[in-house]
Amino acid sequence: MMALPTDCALHHFPFSHYNEKVRWALDVKQAPHRRVPYRPGWHIPLLRWLSGQTQVPVMEVDGALILGSADIIDWIERTWPEPALYPSDPQARELALAHQRWADEAIGPHLRRALYWEILPDTAYMAASFSYGLGAPLRTVYRVQFPVFRWFMRRYMNIYDAPAERSREHLARALDELVERLDGRPYLVEDRFTIADLAVVAMLGPVTDLAGYVDWVQPRSPTAQTWFSRWEGHPAIPWLQRVWTEHRRQVS
Ligand SMILES: N[C@@H](CCC(=O)N[C@@H](CS)C(=O)NCC(=O)O)C(=O)O
């Protein structure tokens, strides 16, 4: 085991699948850490100052920074080896990490674009979700500023009709491919829960209503209901729900 850190801070967006991947890994390991939440839009100057770039998750370990969810999880796995998220067999480990790369690269950005295209128009719901946990005055400031943030998000992530339609198609193919990758087995690698399942469920999870994922703001927007109804009935959904219930709910 590597030396345990004295201070470990996860800089994160509460409302984000890449960040949920890291939170889940930390919770599996019961790793002592603090969480520093950021609000989309307000995060830009703060994260630039902290890390010279604007993406989260960022892990700060005794003053040193680790950027990107896969590298952070790699560090978590080396620091707290048990319970193991990586298979010990080298080939199985490579396969598990390849599933994670697939989730990060072929699913993450498409899900984000397609989901935001659907839910960004509801200003009240989006502003309430992104500013969740702040006091009333800051939430009001956030809501007033939100139309500007939305305009910026659309440009930054290319959240327009045609790209969103293509991203929905990518997502539908990814769900089909997940069913093929599972081929009727309960887990993606080695018939036990590994980083492969954690990454795929965290990254694909927002297609379905996973209890406790991003459901703090109630009542939920009709736009979110429309989003969920797009994927309802897909044969991958019961697997996402089962892995979430059995492996995430227990450690959160
Ligand atoms: N490859 C990165 C992607 C992280 C990412 O895309 N983070 C988004 C949130 S989902 C972000 O921080 N966006 C804000 C920005 O880019 O300014 C990882 O795996 O951590």
PDBQT file of the ligand as one rigid body, heavy atoms in Angstrom, charges set to zero:
ROOT
HETATM    1  N1  LIG A 301     -11.786  13.177 -19.171  1.00  0.00    +0.000 N 
HETATM    2  C1  LIG A 301     -12.255  13.886 -18.013  1.00  0.00    +0.000 C 
HETATM    3  C2  LIG A 301     -13.571  14.567 -18.378  1.00  0.00    +0.000 C 
HETATM    4  C3  LIG A 301     -14.138  15.396 -17.235  1.00  0.00    +0.000 C 
HETATM    5  C4  LIG A 301     -15.248  16.322 -17.699  1.00  0.00    +0.000 C 
HETATM    6  O1  LIG A 301     -15.651  16.330 -18.853  1.00  0.00    +0.000 OA
HETATM    7  N2  LIG A 301     -15.728  17.140 -16.740  1.00  0.00    +0.000 N 
HETATM    8  C5  LIG A 301     -16.766  18.103 -17.027  1.00  0.00    +0.000 C 
HETATM    9  C6  LIG A 301     -17.992  17.815 -16.175  1.00  0.00    +0.000 C 
HETATM   10  S1  LIG A 301     -18.868  16.429 -16.764  1.00  0.00    +0.000 SA
HETATM   11  C7  LIG A 301     -16.292  19.494 -16.656  1.00  0.00    +0.000 C 
HETATM   12  O2  LIG A 301     -15.578  19.653 -15.694  1.00  0.00    +0.000 OA
HETATM   13  N3  LIG A 301     -16.718  20.539 -17.395  1.00  0.00    +0.000 N 
HETATM   14  C8  LIG A 301     -16.423  21.896 -17.084  1.00  0.00    +0.000 C 
HETATM   15  C9  LIG A 301     -15.418  22.512 -18.027  1.00  0.00    +0.000 C 
HETATM   16  O3  LIG A 301     -14.928  21.840 -18.951  1.00  0.00    +0.000 OA
HETATM   17  O4  LIG A 301     -15.134  23.722 -17.836  1.00  0.00    +0.000 OA
HETATM   18  C10 LIG A 301     -12.394  12.927 -16.836  1.00  0.00    +0.000 C 
HETATM   19  O5  LIG A 301     -12.470  11.703 -17.068  1.00  0.00    +0.000 OA
HETATM   20  O6  LIG A 301     -12.369  13.378 -15.696  1.00  0.00    +0.000 OA
ENDROOT
TORSDOF 0
